[in-house]
Amino acid sequence: MKIEHVAYNVEDPLAMGRWYVAHLGLKVKRRTVDPPYAHFLADDSGTIMIEIYGNKSAPLPDYRNMNPAELHLAFVSNDVESDVRRLIAAGATQVGELDTTPSGDHLAMLRDPWGFAIQLVKRGQPMI
């Protein structure tokens, strides 16, 4: 089987969808203009999607206070340092320091403007 999407219940799917498109390069594959404002967003391969929506009948996770090791969304970056600066200028906040692992991976953890953890990754040996 192939994964189609992973879904996240978020506080402001309209603004978050715009931000992810403008600053992370995702593309809207489908969206609704009525509650719960579901947005299906695909990466540049067009084969992996996330869904963000605002379902008021379900508890909203406290993303701001979650440790990023609990949940984060990772993006491939060709230049982690440059992308960190660009995303901070767009309203993200950095969590911790940039890291290089023994295997040569370059990593950065940030939070989007709504507190959801996003990681930037440049692998020493690409896995995908």
Secondary structure as the mmCIF struct_conf table of DSSP 4:
data_model
#
loop_
_struct_conf.conf_type_id
_struct_conf.id
_struct_conf.beg_label_comp_id
_struct_conf.beg_label_asym_id
_struct_conf.beg_label_seq_id
_struct_conf.end_label_comp_id
_struct_conf.end_label_asym_id
_struct_conf.end_label_seq_id
STRN STRN1 HIS A 5 ASN A 9
BEND BEND1 GLU A 11 GLU A 11
HELX_RH_AL_P HELX_RH_AL_P1 PRO A 13 LEU A 24
STRN STRN2 LYS A 27 ARG A 31
BEND BEND2 VAL A 33 ASP A 34
TURN_TY1_P TURN_TY1_P1 PRO A 35 PRO A 36
STRN STRN3 HIS A 39 ALA A 42
TURN_TY1_P TURN_TY1_P2 ASP A 44 SER A 45
BEND BEND3 GLY A 46 THR A 47
STRN STRN4 MET A 49 TYR A 53
TURN_TY1_P TURN_TY1_P3 LYS A 56 SER A 57
BEND BEND4 ALA A 58 ALA A 58
HELX_LH_PP_P HELX_LH_PP_P1 PRO A 59 PRO A 61
HELX_RH_3T_P HELX_RH_3T_P1 TYR A 63 ASN A 65
BEND BEND5 MET A 66 MET A 66
TURN_TY1_P TURN_TY1_P4 PRO A 68 GLU A 70
BEND BEND6 LEU A 71 LEU A 71
STRN STRN5 LEU A 73 VAL A 76
BEND BEND7 ASN A 78 ASN A 78
HELX_RH_AL_P HELX_RH_AL_P2 VAL A 80 ALA A 89
TURN_TY1_P TURN_TY1_P5 ALA A 90 GLY A 91
STRN STRN6 THR A 93 THR A 100
TURN_TY1_P TURN_TY1_P6 PRO A 102 SER A 103
STRN STRN7 HIS A 106 ARG A 111
TURN_TY1_P TURN_TY1_P7 PRO A 113 TRP A 114
BEND BEND8 GLY A 115 GLY A 115
STRN STRN8 ALA A 117 LYS A 122
BEND BEND9 GLY A 124 GLN A 125
#
